[in-house]
Amino acid sequence: MTGARALRPGLIAVGLLSAGNALCLGVVYILYPGYVDTGEPNIVALGYRLLAGHSVYLQLDDTTRITNVYGPYLYIFHAAAFALFGPGVAIGKAPAILALTGMLTTLALSQRRHGMDGVALALGVVGAIVVLNLPTTVWDRPEAFLMCLTATALWLTNLDLSGRACWFRAAGIGALVGVAIGFKVFAAMYFLPLGLVMLVRDGVGKALLAAVIGIAVAAAPFALPAFDLEKLLALINVLKGKPNSFELLLRVLRFFLYIAAPAAILLAIGWRWVARDDRRYLGIFLTGAGLALAVVLYPAQKLGAGTYYMVPFAPLFADLAVRGYAAVKAGHSPARSAALALFLVLVLTALAVPNERRFLRNLDWPTAATVAAEIAAIERDNPGKTIEIGIGDNNESYRRTFQRTRLVFHAHPYTLDTSIVIDTTAWGIELAPGLLERMRRCATDIWLIPMGEKPFDWIGYYGKDTYGQAFRDAFHDGFEKIESRAQFDVYACRKARRS
């Protein structure tokens, strides 16, 4: 009997610890002085440059190659953080961790009617999913933000409202959908289950209001000169030609099973005790979820995408798990119900442990600190000179180049981002002749290349020569190595040294 009474407190403790662990890992990543992903520096750099009025979306034949295909709100949120707190690697990561915190908070609020054990179940499931998909759930790309937006929409959906308040809810959900589209163009799909619930429960008028507000919010940033919709669509049109990957599709589906399994198990066991109104809700929700999954799977299985496209569904399926748990409690003893829920959270948590260990091992604190210090030293030793960081010839050293944002924060040029060139080269977009000419005429005074390596001689993730021989020839026409340090070789302009 004593053990049975301890199961519910055990579920609460484990669920809260799971969520707390996810947040702690986010804080650890904020404190880490580098980045773990190739795309993160690009988002940070473009967000920071937004404050100076630089355009985010550039033409494909521009003399720079830095444009990514994410929507405007990702850069606006980062720009806001820099405007409030100033530049810094940690500041650039903070918005995503705040979004992760907001997601867990609104998810907890959405489950209050189910008691503390229901709250803990939802937090435990999502906390484990966050860890299972590290680093995507703590990096500065859209995933953490989209999780927060879906969790907030879920909270609004679960509120017991009537009358005019339902119109405000519709407006709020519409605004959330609009912001989500402003992160990823297809992100409205994550809200489709809740949208169908709104349509059936609250009526066509409120659903139309949500749609109109969503479109308006998504379109609003394109009124600013920094966001050119035509240029963004041109790049999306090229990159949509990425090949499909059946192997990646299977991996994505397997990860989705982790998200959906607790809900599926609990609902299956408790189905006979699910109330009629709840069955109607679940039917509508699952119809929307099936349609949304079918749509999102298409971009998720493209090369360069992956399992992280599924994580915005996590708050929604955590809610289903809690509904299933409530049904199980209606037909079984509290102890047996808590035991089942605790078991599911523990299994998910155990599955996430190896990924957590990999994430922490990949945080190379000494190297990241050394790279940061060396960049600062080279800046001090070259006052008045403009500096950028280029790629070498192997994968291992590539991570050293991620800290190029430190130079962007000090108003150095930002003309090349290998994370972008990898994709554009792989899908047939050659570097513009004007970009090669910039190299020949030394538009940037100094380039830092990983020490001891051939500049820009790297075969990218898709097995293609990222920069090409013509670009390397242009670089060597303009630059020569003048010194080597612990992390970087320093290349300076040939003409400037001979004049």
C-alpha positions as CSV (number, residue, x, y, z in Angstrom):
1,M,0.0,0.0,0.0
2,T,2.8,2.4,0.8
3,G,4.4,1.7,-2.6
4,A,1.1,2.3,-4.3
5,R,0.6,5.6,-2.6
6,A,4.1,6.7,-3.7
7,L,3.4,6.2,-7.4
8,R,1.5,9.4,-8.0
9,P,4.2,11.5,-6.2
10,G,6.8,9.5,-8.1
11,L,5.1,10.4,-11.4
12,I,5.0,14.1,-10.4
13,A,8.7,14.1,-9.4
14,V,9.9,12.3,-12.5
15,G,7.8,14.5,-14.8
16,L,9.1,17.7,-13.2
17,L,12.7,16.5,-13.2
18,S,12.4,15.6,-16.9
19,A,11.2,19.1,-17.8
20,G,13.8,20.6,-15.4
21,N,16.6,18.6,-17.0
22,A,15.6,19.9,-20.5
23,L,15.7,23.5,-19.2
24,C,19.1,22.9,-17.6
25,L,20.5,21.6,-20.8
26,G,19.2,24.7,-22.5
27,V,21.0,26.9,-19.9
28,V,24.2,24.9,-20.3
29,Y,24.0,25.5,-24.1
30,I,23.6,29.3,-23.5
31,L,26.7,29.3,-21.4
32,Y,28.7,27.3,-24.0
33,P,30.9,29.8,-25.9
34,G,30.4,28.2,-29.3
35,Y,27.8,26.6,-31.5
36,V,27.1,23.0,-32.4
37,D,25.3,23.4,-35.6
38,T,26.3,24.8,-39.0
39,G,23.2,26.9,-39.4
40,E,23.1,28.7,-36.1
41,P,25.7,31.4,-36.8
42,N,23.8,32.4,-40.0
43,I,20.6,33.1,-38.1
44,V,22.5,35.0,-35.4
45,A,24.4,37.1,-37.9
46,L,21.4,38.0,-40.1
47,G,19.4,38.8,-37.0
48,Y,22.1,41.1,-35.7
49,R,22.6,42.8,-39.0
50,L,18.9,43.5,-39.2
51,L,19.5,46.2,-36.6
52,A,21.7,48.0,-39.0
53,G,19.1,47.8,-41.8
54,H,20.7,45.1,-43.8
55,S,18.4,43.0,-46.0
56,V,17.9,39.4,-44.9
57,Y,16.9,38.0,-48.3
58,L,19.2,38.7,-51.2
59,Q,19.2,37.8,-54.9
60,L,20.7,34.5,-55.9
61,D,23.3,36.3,-58.1
62,D,24.3,38.6,-55.3
63,T,28.0,39.2,-54.6
64,T,27.4,37.6,-51.2
65,R,26.0,34.1,-50.3
66,I,24.4,34.4,-46.9
67,T,20.6,34.1,-47.5
68,N,18.7,31.4,-45.7
69,V,15.1,30.2,-46.3
70,Y,13.7,30.8,-42.8
71,G,10.8,33.3,-42.4
72,P,11.2,36.8,-41.1
73,Y,10.1,36.3,-37.5
74,L,13.1,34.1,-36.7
75,Y,15.4,37.0,-37.5
76,I,13.1,39.6,-35.8
77,F,13.1,37.7,-32.5
78,H,16.9,37.5,-32.5
79,A,17.2,41.2,-33.5
80,A,14.9,42.1,-30.6
81,A,17.2,40.2,-28.2
82,F,20.3,42.0,-29.5
83,A,18.5,45.4,-29.4
84,L,17.6,44.8,-25.7
85,F,20.8,43.2,-24.4
86,G,23.5,43.9,-27.0
87,P,25.5,41.5,-29.1
88,G,26.9,38.2,-27.9
89,V,27.0,34.5,-28.5
90,A,24.9,33.8,-25.4
91,I,22.4,36.5,-26.3
92,G,21.9,34.9,-29.7
93,K,21.0,31.6,-28.1
94,A,18.7,33.0,-25.4
95,P,15.5,33.5,-27.5
96,A,15.3,29.8,-28.2
97,I,15.8,28.9,-24.6
98,L,13.1,31.4,-23.6
99,A,10.8,29.8,-26.1
100,L,11.6,26.4,-24.6
101,T,10.7,27.8,-21.2
102,G,7.5,29.3,-22.5
103,M,6.5,26.0,-24.1
104,L,6.9,24.1,-20.9
105,T,5.0,26.8,-19.0
106,T,2.0,27.0,-21.3
107,L,1.9,23.3,-21.6
108,A,1.7,23.0,-17.8
109,L,-1.1,25.7,-17.8
110,S,-3.0,23.7,-20.4
111,Q,-3.1,20.6,-18.2
112,R,-4.0,22.2,-14.8
113,R,-7.6,20.8,-15.0
114,H,-6.1,17.3,-14.9
115,G,-4.2,17.9,-11.6
116,M,-0.6,17.9,-10.8
117,D,-0.1,14.3,-12.0
118,G,-1.5,15.3,-15.4
119,V,0.7,18.3,-15.6
120,A,3.7,16.2,-14.7
121,L,2.9,13.5,-17.3
122,A,2.7,16.2,-20.0
123,L,6.0,17.8,-18.9
124,G,7.7,14.5,-18.5
125,V,6.8,13.3,-22.0
126,V,7.8,16.6,-23.7
127,G,10.9,17.0,-21.5
128,A,12.1,13.6,-22.8
129,I,11.3,14.5,-26.4
130,V,13.3,17.7,-26.0
131,V,16.3,15.7,-24.9
132,L,15.7,12.9,-27.4
133,N,16.1,15.4,-30.2
134,L,19.0,17.5,-28.9
135,P,20.5,19.8,-30.1
136,T,17.6,20.8,-32.4
137,T,15.3,21.7,-29.5
138,V,17.8,24.2,-27.9
139,W,19.5,25.7,-31.0
140,D,18.4,29.0,-32.5
141,R,16.6,27.5,-35.5
142,P,12.7,27.5,-35.5
143,E,12.0,24.3,-33.6
144,A,11.9,25.6,-30.0
145,F,9.8,28.6,-31.2
146,L,7.3,26.4,-33.0
147,M,7.0,24.1,-30.0
148,C,6.2,27.2,-27.9
149,L,3.6,28.4,-30.4
150,T,1.8,25.1,-30.6
151,A,1.8,24.8,-26.8
152,T,0.4,28.2,-26.4
153,A,-2.3,27.5,-29.0
154,L,-3.1,24.3,-27.1
155,W,-3.5,26.3,-23.9
156,L,-5.9,28.6,-25.6
157,T,-7.8,25.7,-27.1
158,N,-8.2,24.0,-23.7
159,L,-9.6,27.1,-22.0
160,D,-13.2,26.8,-21.0
161,L,-14.6,30.0,-22.7
162,S,-17.9,31.2,-24.0
163,G,-19.4,34.2,-25.7
164,R,-17.0,37.0,-26.8
165,A,-14.1,35.2,-25.2
166,C,-14.2,32.6,-28.0
167,W,-13.6,35.4,-30.5
168,F,-10.5,36.5,-28.6
169,R,-9.3,32.9,-28.5
170,A,-9.7,32.6,-32.3
171,A,-7.8,35.8,-32.8
172,G,-5.0,34.6,-30.5
173,I,-4.7,31.3,-32.2
174,G,-4.7,33.0,-35.6
175,A,-1.8,35.3,-34.5
176,L,0.2,32.3,-33.3
177,V,-0.3,30.6,-36.6
178,G,0.8,33.7,-38.5
179,V,4.0,33.9,-36.4
180,A,4.6,30.2,-37.0
181,I,4.3,30.7,-40.8
182,G,6.8,33.5,-40.3
183,F,9.3,30.9,-39.1
184,K,8.6,28.2,-41.7
185,V,6.2,28.5,-44.6
186,F,4.5,25.2,-43.9
187,A,4.2,25.6,-40.2
188,A,0.5,26.2,-40.2
189,M,0.2,22.4,-40.6
190,Y,1.2,22.0,-36.9
191,F,-1.9,23.8,-35.9
192,L,-4.3,22.0,-38.2
193,P,-5.7,19.6,-35.4
194,L,-6.5,22.6,-33.3
195,G,-7.9,24.5,-36.2
196,L,-10.4,21.7,-37.0
197,V,-11.4,21.6,-33.3
198,M,-12.0,25.4,-33.5
199,L,-14.0,25.0,-36.7
200,V,-16.3,22.3,-35.3
201,R,-16.6,23.6,-31.8
202,D,-16.6,27.4,-32.2
203,G,-18.0,27.8,-35.7
204,V,-17.0,28.9,-39.2
205,G,-16.9,32.6,-38.3
206,K,-14.2,32.2,-35.6
207,A,-12.2,29.9,-37.8
208,L,-12.3,32.5,-40.6
209,L,-11.2,35.2,-38.2
210,A,-8.2,33.1,-37.1
211,A,-7.3,32.5,-40.8
212,V,-7.5,36.2,-41.7
213,I,-5.4,37.2,-38.7
214,G,-2.9,34.5,-39.4
215,I,-2.4,35.6,-43.0
216,A,-2.1,39.2,-41.9
217,V,0.5,38.4,-39.2
218,A,2.5,36.2,-41.5
219,A,2.5,38.9,-44.2
220,A,3.3,41.9,-42.0
221,P,7.1,41.7,-41.9
222,F,7.3,41.8,-45.7
223,A,6.2,45.4,-45.5
224,L,9.7,46.1,-44.2
225,P,12.5,46.7,-46.7
226,A,14.7,44.0,-45.0
227,F,12.3,41.2,-46.1
228,D,11.8,40.8,-49.8
229,L,9.2,38.1,-50.4
230,E,10.1,37.6,-54.1
231,K,13.7,36.9,-53.2
232,L,12.7,34.5,-50.5
233,L,10.4,32.6,-52.8
234,A,13.0,32.4,-55.5
235,L,15.4,30.6,-53.1
236,I,12.6,28.3,-51.7
237,N,11.8,27.4,-55.3
238,V,15.3,26.3,-56.0
239,L,15.8,24.4,-52.7
240,K,12.5,22.6,-53.0
241,G,14.2,20.5,-55.6
242,K,16.3,18.7,-52.9
243,P,16.0,14.9,-53.4
244,N,13.8,12.7,-51.3
245,S,15.2,10.2,-48.9
246,F,13.3,7.0,-48.1
247,E,15.8,6.2,-45.3
248,L,15.3,9.7,-43.8
249,L,11.5,9.2,-44.1
250,L,11.7,6.0,-42.0
251,R,13.8,7.7,-39.4
252,V,11.4,10.6,-39.2
253,L,8.4,8.2,-38.8
254,R,10.3,6.3,-36.1
255,F,10.9,9.5,-34.1
256,F,7.2,10.5,-34.5
257,L,6.3,7.2,-32.9
258,Y,8.2,8.3,-29.8
259,I,6.1,11.4,-29.7
260,A,2.8,9.6,-30.3
261,A,3.4,6.4,-28.3
262,P,2.4,7.5,-24.8
263,A,-0.8,9.0,-26.1
264,A,-1.6,5.9,-28.2
265,I,-0.9,3.5,-25.3
266,L,-2.9,5.4,-22.8
267,L,-5.9,6.1,-25.1
268,A,-5.9,2.4,-26.2
269,I,-6.1,1.2,-22.6
270,G,-8.5,3.9,-21.4
271,W,-10.7,4.1,-24.5
272,R,-13.8,2.4,-23.1
273,W,-13.9,5.1,-20.3
274,V,-13.4,8.1,-22.7
275,A,-16.6,10.3,-22.5
276,R,-18.6,10.8,-25.7
277,D,-17.7,14.4,-26.0
278,D,-14.0,13.6,-25.6
279,R,-14.3,10.9,-28.3
280,R,-15.7,13.5,-30.7
281,Y,-12.9,15.8,-29.8
282,L,-10.3,13.1,-30.3
283,G,-11.8,12.1,-33.7
284,I,-11.6,15.7,-35.0
285,F,-8.1,16.2,-33.5
286,L,-6.7,12.9,-34.9
287,T,-8.1,13.6,-38.3
288,G,-6.3,17.0,-38.4
289,A,-3.1,15.4,-37.0
290,G,-3.1,12.8,-39.7
291,L,-3.5,15.3,-42.4
292,A,-0.8,17.6,-40.8
293,L,1.6,14.7,-40.5
294,A,1.1,13.7,-44.1
295,V,2.0,17.2,-45.3
296,V,4.9,17.8,-42.9
297,L,6.5,14.5,-43.8
298,Y,7.2,15.7,-47.3
299,P,9.7,18.5,-46.3
300,A,10.9,16.4,-43.4
301,Q,12.2,13.6,-45.6
302,K,14.2,15.9,-47.9
303,L,18.0,15.7,-47.6
304,G,19.2,18.2,-45.0
305,A,15.9,18.0,-43.0
306,G,15.1,15.3,-40.4
307,T,13.4,14.3,-37.3
308,Y,13.3,17.7,-35.8
309,Y,10.5,18.6,-38.1
310,M,8.3,16.5,-35.8
311,V,9.0,18.2,-32.5
312,P,6.4,20.9,-32.8
313,F,3.8,18.1,-32.6
314,A,5.1,17.1,-29.1
315,P,2.9,19.4,-27.0
316,L,-0.2,18.4,-28.9
317,F,0.4,14.7,-28.4
318,A,1.4,15.2,-24.7
319,D,-2.1,16.7,-24.3
320,L,-3.6,13.5,-25.8
321,A,-1.5,11.4,-23.4
322,V,-3.0,13.3,-20.5
323,R,-6.5,12.8,-21.9
324,G,-5.7,9.1,-22.1
325,Y,-4.3,9.1,-18.6
326,A,-7.6,10.6,-17.3
327,A,-9.6,7.9,-19.1
328,V,-7.3,5.2,-17.6
329,K,-7.9,6.7,-14.1
330,A,-11.6,6.5,-14.7
331,G,-11.5,2.8,-15.1
332,H,-8.5,1.7,-13.0
333,S,-7.1,2.4,-9.6
334,P,-5.1,5.6,-9.1
335,A,-2.0,3.5,-8.3
336,R,-2.2,1.4,-11.5
337,S,-2.9,4.5,-13.6
338,A,0.1,6.4,-12.1
339,A,2.3,3.3,-12.5
340,L,1.5,3.1,-16.2
341,A,2.1,6.8,-16.8
342,L,5.3,6.7,-14.7
343,F,6.5,3.7,-16.7
344,L,6.0,5.5,-20.0
345,V,7.8,8.6,-18.9
346,L,10.7,6.6,-17.6
347,V,11.0,4.6,-20.9
348,L,11.1,7.8,-22.9
349,T,13.6,9.3,-20.5
350,A,15.8,6.2,-20.7
351,L,15.7,6.4,-24.5
352,A,16.8,10.0,-24.4
353,V,19.8,9.4,-22.1
354,P,22.3,8.4,-24.8
355,N,21.5,11.5,-26.9
356,E,21.9,13.7,-23.8
357,R,25.4,12.2,-23.3
358,R,26.3,12.8,-27.0
359,F,25.1,16.4,-26.7
360,L,27.2,17.1,-23.7
361,R,30.3,15.3,-25.1
362,N,30.0,17.5,-28.2
363,L,30.3,20.6,-26.2
364,D,34.1,21.1,-26.6
365,W,34.5,23.9,-24.0
366,P,38.3,24.3,-24.2
367,T,38.4,24.5,-28.0
368,A,35.5,26.9,-28.2
369,A,37.1,29.2,-25.6
370,T,40.5,29.0,-27.4
371,V,38.9,29.8,-30.8
372,A,37.0,32.8,-29.2
373,A,40.2,34.1,-27.6
374,E,42.2,33.7,-30.8
375,I,39.6,35.6,-32.9
376,A,39.7,38.4,-30.4
377,A,43.5,38.5,-30.4
378,I,43.7,38.6,-34.2
379,E,41.2,41.5,-34.2
380,R,43.4,43.4,-31.7
381,D,46.5,42.8,-33.7
382,N,44.9,44.1,-36.9
383,P,43.2,47.3,-36.0
384,G,41.2,48.9,-38.8
385,K,41.3,45.8,-40.9
386,T,38.2,43.9,-41.9
387,I,38.2,40.2,-41.1
388,E,36.1,37.1,-42.1
389,I,36.3,33.4,-41.4
390,G,36.4,30.9,-44.2
391,I,36.4,27.1,-44.4
392,G,39.3,24.7,-44.6
393,D,39.3,21.2,-46.1
394,N,37.8,18.9,-43.5
395,N,34.7,18.4,-41.3
396,E,36.4,18.4,-38.0
397,S,37.8,22.0,-38.3
398,Y,34.5,23.3,-39.7
399,R,33.1,23.8,-36.2
400,R,35.9,26.3,-35.5
401,T,34.4,28.5,-38.2
402,F,31.0,28.7,-36.5
403,Q,32.2,31.5,-34.2
404,R,32.3,33.9,-37.2
405,T,29.4,35.7,-35.4
406,R,32.0,37.3,-33.1
407,L,33.3,39.2,-36.0
408,V,29.9,40.2,-37.2
409,F,29.1,41.6,-33.8
410,H,32.1,44.0,-34.3
411,A,30.8,45.2,-37.7
412,H,33.2,43.1,-39.8
413,P,31.8,42.1,-43.3
414,Y,29.6,39.1,-43.6
415,T,29.7,37.9,-47.2
416,L,30.1,34.1,-47.2
417,D,28.4,31.5,-45.0
418,T,29.4,27.9,-45.8
419,S,26.1,26.6,-44.3
420,I,24.3,28.4,-47.2
421,V,26.9,27.6,-49.9
422,I,26.7,23.9,-49.1
423,D,23.0,23.9,-50.1
424,T,23.1,26.3,-53.0
425,T,26.1,24.6,-54.6
426,A,24.6,21.1,-54.1
427,W,21.4,22.2,-55.9
428,G,23.1,23.8,-58.8
429,I,23.3,27.5,-57.9
430,E,26.9,28.6,-58.7
431,L,28.6,31.3,-56.9
432,A,28.2,34.6,-58.7
433,P,31.1,36.0,-60.7
434,G,30.9,39.2,-58.6
435,L,31.6,37.1,-55.5
436,L,34.8,35.7,-57.0
437,E,35.8,39.2,-58.1
438,R,35.3,40.4,-54.4
439,M,38.0,37.8,-53.5
440,R,40.4,38.9,-56.3
441,R,40.2,42.5,-55.2
442,C,40.3,41.8,-51.5
443,A,37.0,43.4,-50.5
444,T,37.7,41.9,-47.1
445,D,41.3,42.6,-45.8
446,I,41.9,39.3,-43.9
447,W,40.5,35.8,-44.0
448,L,41.0,33.3,-41.3
449,I,41.2,29.7,-42.4
450,P,41.5,26.6,-40.0
451,M,45.2,26.2,-39.3
452,G,47.2,24.0,-41.7
453,E,44.4,23.4,-44.2
454,K,43.7,24.2,-47.8
455,P,41.4,27.2,-48.0
456,F,37.8,26.5,-49.2
457,D,38.8,23.0,-50.4
458,W,35.9,21.2,-48.7
459,I,33.6,18.4,-49.8
460,G,30.2,19.3,-48.2
461,Y,27.6,17.1,-46.6
462,Y,26.1,16.2,-50.0
463,G,29.4,14.9,-51.4
464,K,30.0,18.0,-53.7
465,D,32.8,20.4,-53.8
466,T,31.3,23.3,-51.8
467,Y,33.2,26.2,-53.4
468,G,34.8,24.9,-56.5
469,Q,38.2,25.4,-58.1
470,A,37.3,28.7,-59.7
471,F,36.5,30.2,-56.3
472,R,39.8,28.8,-54.8
473,D,41.7,30.3,-57.7
474,A,40.1,33.7,-57.1
475,F,40.9,33.5,-53.4
476,H,44.6,32.7,-54.0
477,D,44.8,35.4,-56.6
478,G,43.8,37.9,-53.9
479,F,45.3,36.4,-50.7
480,E,48.4,34.9,-49.3
481,K,49.1,33.3,-45.9
482,I,51.1,35.6,-43.7
483,E,51.0,33.7,-40.4
484,S,49.7,30.7,-38.5
485,R,48.3,30.6,-35.1
486,A,47.0,27.8,-32.9
487,Q,43.5,27.6,-34.5
488,F,43.7,29.7,-37.7
489,D,46.0,30.6,-40.6
490,V,45.8,34.3,-41.4
491,Y,45.5,35.2,-45.1
492,A,46.0,38.9,-46.1
493,C,45.6,40.7,-49.4
494,R,48.6,40.3,-51.7
495,K,48.3,43.8,-53.2
496,A,48.1,45.5,-49.9
497,R,51.3,43.8,-48.7
498,R,53.2,44.7,-51.8
499,S,52.1,48.3,-52.0
